[in-house]
Amino acid sequence: MTNKFFFILCLPVLFLVSGCVSTQELSMLENRVAVLESQDSDRFTREDKTIKEMTLVVNRLESGLEESQRTSREGYAELKSLVEEIKAENQQLTGRMEESEHRFKNVGNQASAGSKTDFVRLDAAVSKNFQRIVALEEYLGFEPSDVKVDAPPVDGEKTVEDTSEKGLYSAAKLLLDKGEFEQARKAFEAFLKPYPESDNADNARFWIAESYYREKWYEKAILEYQKVIENYPKGNKVSAALFKQGYAFANLGEKANARLILKELIKKFPQSNEAGIAAEKLKSLQ
């Protein structure tokens, strides 16, 4: 009887302790959510700024299409390179937004309505920019052709390699466009050897650098871009070389060098498409 009475007396105490634990856990959860919301608020502010900057860049690229339509195949290729950079940055931003979405799922209904609204708004802005970038990319896929395409050889007929200046350059560029980077480099070097003074010499050297960049061999790309800058100071690829050199340094984590190069680009070529994009990039390199 005594044991039974003692057990009954203990029941309220057990419920009380249990209630205390639940309250403590709830308090800890609320504190955790508050911290997460504070972090997300700061993150949303940064992401909102980044999205607005990226929107300005996409606007600039879209407005640059009209100008590129009046240029040669080189103008299109250069603009495509810029679009690829912006697409990569947008993909990184998308990844960060996915991380935020995962955090929201973890805290469930505890997240504030304001935070959820901010997330939905920013996510929609990222998606819209991505769609615009894809549209640009698709549009630029149809490059104006300034190269005559020869008819395929008849069976039994030997193909004659075009060793003319235009033929060698076009063949090398085709290899680059197909993603055959090592072969493209060899072909561009084969073009530069007999035609070092060609109007396309600076373009050839730039595309050699670009082939390394696309392989993410940034150190080698930086050196090749430098050759464009030093050997062809009056060529049409200097602004693009500075731009990609700055991005290469940024990809290596060398922010100081990246800032130095991009500032030089803006100073020397303030009206270029690259300068406008570089100005936005600098804000993320502080």
Beta strands, then each sheet from edge to edge (+ up, - down):
end
